[in-house]
Amino acid sequence: MSGDPTSSAPLSGSYPGAAGGPRAPGRGSLALGLALVVVLAFGAGVAADRTGLFGAAPTSGPAASAEPGATLPPDATIGPGASVPPDAPGDIGLLWEALGIVREHYVDRSALVPASNLTYGMLDGLVRALGDPGHSAFMTPEQVKASQEDLSGSFSGIGAYLGERGGSPIIVAVISGSPADKAGLRSGDRIIAIDGEAADGLSTEEVVSRIRGPEGTTVTLTVLHLDAAAPVELSIVRAQIDVPSVVWSTVPGTRAAMIRVVQFSEGTTAALQKAVAEANASGAEAIVLDLRNDPGGLVDEAVGVASTFLDTGVVYLRQDADGKRTPVAVRDEPTTDKPLVVLVDFGTASSAEIVTGALQDQGRAKAIGTRTFGTGTVLNQFPLSDGSAVRLGVELWLTPDGRRIFPGGIEPDEQIELALGVLPLEPTDLRSMSAGDVVRSGDAQLLRALELLGMSLDPR
């Protein structure tokens, strides 16, 4: 989210870990995800010196011959002057041995330049070996920079958040009004190919890098919709996208405010509280909190958003590798006690799932819609010396009652799916609609939320 991440691509998806937990240096707010990565416009330094990873030739000396568990010599080095830690695996010399063979014998010499190609490939393989696809990942300096832009709310790209399921790239959420939205990309779409090249087997970061590109250029995605038997091709023109984190409107014919949290970027809590204050001033008596197609983002903002609706208690639990659980308490924020219903769907992920679980477990609100995506891994981003980074799952998120969010997601209190072809209404849609228009829209999730709040609409 993922971090954030995943999170996010910005699976959502993508991202550092939880508030109060281990923090990446220089980062105050931490994100989450399932490697949720926003599909946007997304050196050497660690390359090993050929003289020997341990000060020996690639095929001779203690490094090359060390067996698993063997003790390395105290003067062994990794690159110029860097000492091998005493607890380094005895077979780590195999990395340098293999690298030397590749450098000496591989036929395509151009593939060896720059040297960081090989180093980054080894680092990527190291993290992939953990078997945590879509969450833990190696990130190049360019990907690190892009992930920081993802959470700023302004970027260039197609406007979709990417995740991974079963080894295939999946669209987690689509930003309303974005090029992806206008082209017909949907939450849950499986990406089959990018510009005619197969996408299966690629990492989330590789998929993102292929979809990204300069504003005004076109990318063609072959996707399989959830409700389709055959894939379709969508040509999408990349654009500059500015994403407000919160938008709201009064639902026509009611005294309910529909507040949509688009993503949990920096300042989302403040934007939500501003929306709540404006809704109160307009005479709103109840709130529909719309978290549909929200890929998540910064976990600090998730705590702030939940604290806007909760006076006391726990927002979520952090569970570490040893099974120890640490509660993250509700923060001291301006709070509203107005009746509340939450809307969720498959595009609801990471921070949005934390908020949903907290409001459910504390009995503050019912969730209406479909099962959420299932992003509940705390991702910490650990920077490397050349600007690249390793993003690792270091904790699990649980709801206050101890329910796991990853991988099964959160089940709504009432399961309501939208009919084929019906899109969720946005607050910006409501501003030009009548009460009858809302009923005829077919947004059964919103209509049920209004019923629960005692504000059913007259269809005339």
N, C-alpha and C positions, 0 to 999 in steps of 0.2 A: 505498500500500500507501500501491504502491502503493502505500505508501505506503504511506504509506503510506502512504499513504498514505496503494490505492486505496485499508491499503491500505486492502481494502479497500479499499461501500461503503464498519465500519467499515470495504464495500468496500471491505483490503484493503483501500477498500477508501479509508478512506481514509487525504495524509499527508506529513510532511517526509522528508528524504533520508537518505543512508547515514552511518554512523559514520565520523568522520574527514573527511567531505566538508563542503561548505558547510552551515552550520547556521542555522536560523532563530533570531533573537535570543531569548534567554531560555529556550531549549529544550535540555536536556542530552541526552536520548535522542531519536533520530530514527527516523521511521517510514517505511514504504514502502507500496506498493500499486499497484493499477490503479485507484485511487480506490475501493478497497474501503471501503464505508461501512456502518456498522451502522445498520440501519433502526430508529431510536429516536425518543424524544421529542426531534429535531435542530432611518438617521441622516445624517444628512447628513455634512458634513466634507470629502468630495471633490467634491461637486457644484460645477460651474463657475459662476462669477459671471457674470450676464447682461451686465455691462458689457464683456465681451470676453475671450475666452481669451487673446488677445494684446494686450489693451488697445485693441481696435478693435471697431467694430460688426460683427455677424455677417456682413453681406454687403458689407463694404467694408474697405479697408486691406490691408496686406501679407499678413495671415494668410489672408484669404479668397481672395486671388488667387495665392498661392504655388503654383508648379508642383512636381511631385516632384523632389526634389534641390535645390530653390532654397534660398538662404541666408536664414534668418530674421533680422530686425533684432536687434541686441544688447540692446535694451531690451524685447524681447517678454516677456510674462508669461503664465503659466497661472494664472488666478485671482488673487486679491489678493496681489501681491508675490512670487509664485513665478516665478523666472526659467525661461525655456525653455533646456534644455541646448543647447550649440552643435551637437551631433550629432543633434538632433531632426529627423525627416523634414520636408521642406519642405511636404508636403501635410497635415500634422497639423491645420492650420486647418480642414480639411473636417469634422472632428468637431464643432467649435464651430458651423460654418456649418449643418450638418444639425440640430444640437440647437436652434439658433435658429429654424429653419423649423418643426420639430416643435412647439416651445413656442408659436409664434405662430399656427399654422394647424390643428393637430390637433383634430378635432371633440369627442372625449371628454376634456373638461378634467380629469375625475377621475383619468385615467390619468397625469397629470403630477404628481400629489401622492402621496407626498412626492417631492421632486426626486431623491432617491437612487434611485428606481425607474429613471429614465433613465440615471443615471450607472452604476449596477450593470449595467444592460442593455448599455451600451457596453463595460464592462470584460469582461463575460461573452462578448460577441461577439469582442472582441480575442483572448481566449485560445482560443475555439472556432476561430478562423481558423487556428490552428496545425495543425489536423487531427489532434489527439491525443485523441480522445474516450475518456472513461473514465479518463484519467490527469491531464493538465494541466487546471486548472479555476480559475475565479474563485469565491471563497467569501465570502458575506456574513458579518457579525459573528456572526449566529446559527449559521451553519454552522461557523464556526471554533470556537465554543464547543462545539458538538455533537461535532466531531471530537476535541476534547480529552477529552470525556466518554467517547467510544467506547473509548479506550485505558485507561480507569481500571478497567474490568471491572464496572462497575455503571451501569445505565441503564434508561430506560423505553422500551419499544417492542415489536416483535413477535419479535425475536431472530433476525434473518437478516442476512447480509452480501450486499451488492449490487455487481455489476459491470456491464460493458457489452460486448456483442458484436454487431457488424454494425449498430450504431445502435439495438439493442434492449436494454432492461434485463434482466439475467440474475441469478438467485440463485446466488451463488458457494458459500455455505455456510450451514447452518442450525444454530443452537445447540441441542444436545440438551436436551429437556425444555422448550423455549421454546414460547410460543404458536404460532409458525410451525411448529415441529416437530409439535406436537399436531394442528394443522389439516391437515397433509399436504403442506406446502411442502417441496420437495426441491432439492438442489444441481443446477444445470443448468436449472431451470425458467425459461422466458421469461415475463416479465410482459407481458400483452397490454393490460390495463386496470386502473385503480385507481378503485374506486367508480364503475364504469361509464364512465370517461373514458379514452380511448386513451393508452397510455404511450409508444408509439414516437415518436421525435423529441424527447423530453424529455431534459434532461441528467440525469446521475446524481444531482446535488444536488436537482433538481426532483422526481425520482421519490421520493427519500428524504423530502423535505419533505411530500409528499402522503401518504406511508404513515405517517409519524410522527403522534403525537397523544397526548393525555392517557391515563394509565393507566385501564383500564376501558372505554374507548371501542372501537368496532369499525371495522375497515377491511375492505373486500371486494376481493380481488385476483382477477382473471381471469388464469389462468396456463396455459401449455402445457407439460406434462411432456415430457421427452426421448423417452419411449417411447409417447407418445399421439398420436392423429390429430386430436383435437378438444380445445379448451381446457375448463377446469373453473373454477368459481367457488369460492373459499375465503374464508369469513368468519373473521377473526382478531381476537380481543379483545386489545388492547394491555395490557402488564403491566410491572411493575418486574422487571428481570432482573439477577441477580448471577452473573457468570461466573467460576468458578475457572479459572485459566489451565492448571492441571495436575491430572489425577486419575489414580489408578492402582489396580490390583488384581492379585493373583495369578491366573493362569489355572487354573481348577479341573482337577485331575488332572495338573498339571505343576509344574515348578519354574521357570516363566517368569513374569516380571512384564510386564503390559501397561500401559504408561505413555502416556497420551493428553495431548498438548499441544493444548488447546482453542483458544488464541490467544496471540500473542506480545505481551502487555501488560506493563506495568511489574511487575517482580518475577518474571517467568516463569523466568528462569535459576535463581534461588534456590528457587523452588517445584519445579523439575525436580530439582535436586540433593537437596532434601529427600525427594522421592519415591524417588530412586535409593537414598539412605541407608536409607529404610524398607524398600525391597525387598530390599536386601542383608541387613538385619537379619532379614527373614522367611525367608531362605534361598534367595532367587532366584539362579538360575545363568545366566539369559539374559534379554534384554529385547526386547520387541516395542514399538517406538516408533510410536505411532499418530498420524499427521499427517493423517488423513482429515478432510475438512470443516474444516480449519484455514485461516482466511483470512489468516493472517499478522499483521503489526502492526509492532512496533519492531525495526529491524534490529540495534540493539545487543543485543537479547535473542536474535536469531538467532545472532549470533556467540557469545554465552554458551552457548546450547544446544548448538551444534555443538562448542564447546570442551569440553563435558562428556564428549564421546565421542572427541575427537581430542587427541593429545598435542602434535603439531606440524603445521606446514604452513599452507595457505591455506584460508580459509573461502569466500571468493568474490573476484571481481575487479570493480573499478569501471572502466567505460570512459566517458570524457568525450566531448564533441562533436568533439574533434580526434582521437579514436581512441586516446588515451593510456590505458593500462591500469594501474591501481594495485591491488596485492594487499592484501587485508585478512587479517591473520594470525590464527591461532588464539590465543586468550587464555589466560593462566595461570589456569585454573580447576581445581577438584577433578575428576579424570577417572576414569571407569570403563572397564575393558577387557573387560567381559563381552560374550559374543556378542550380536549385534544385528541385527535386521531392521526395516525401516521400511515402514509401510503408507501408501499415498498414493491419491488419487482426484482427480476433477475439481474438488473443493472445496479441494484443497491449493493454496495460493497464497502469493505474496510471500515472507515470512520462512520459511515452511514449505518453500518450494521451494529457498531458499538452503541450508537445512540438508540437505535431501535430496540436492542436487547435490554438496555438500561430502562427505557420507558416501559417496556413490557414487564420486566421482572419486578419493578417497583409499583406496578398497577396504575401507572400514570396515564397510559394511553393504550388503546388497542391498535394493532397493526393490520392493515387491510391490503390485500394484493396477492402476490405470489412469492415463493421461496426466494430468498436473497442469494447472492453469488457465492458466499462462503469464503471470505478473506479474513483470516484471524491469526496471522502470523506477524509478530513484531519483527520488523526488518531494521537492523542497524547498518549504517553505511560507514565502513572503515576506510579512510583515505590512504592511498599509497603515495610514495614519494614523488611520482611524476604527474600527479593529478588524476590518475585512475583510482578505482576504488573496488573493494569487495563488499557486496551487500549480502548480509547473512540473516537468516531467520534465527533469532536468539530467544524468543519467547512465544508463547501462545496467548491469545486473548480469549477470555471467557466472559460470559455475561455475569451480572452480580449473583445469580443463582447457580453459577458453575457450568452453564451450557457452553459447549465448544462452538465457535463460529466457523472454524476451518475444519473439514472441507465442506460440511453439509449445509452451511448457511443457517438462516433463521426462518423458521416457519411463521407465517402470519397467523393472527388469531382467526381471521376469516380468509379462506382461499377464494379469490375472485380473479379470474383471468379476463382480459379484454378480448372482445371478439376479433376475429381475423380482419385486419385492415384498419382497426380502430387505434388511434394514437392517444396517449395520455394528454390531457389538456394542460396547458401552461398558464401561469398567471397572466402573461402577456396576451394570450388568447382571450382570457375572460374579460379583459378591459373593453373589448368591442362586441361582447356577446350579450344576449338576453337570457333570462332564466330558461326559456324554451329552447334556446340554442344549446345550453348546457345539457339539458335532458336529451336532446336529439343527437348530441355528440357521441353517445355510446360509451362514455368514460364511466363504466360501471363501478370502478373502484372509488372514484371521487363521489359519485352519487350515493354509494353505500356509506361512505364516511359522513356525508351530510345527514343521512338518515340517523346514524348513530348519535349525531350531535343534535338531533331533533329539529333539523332544518331541511326537510324534504321540499323539493321544488315542484311548482305547478308547471306542467308541460306546455301550457298554452302560451 
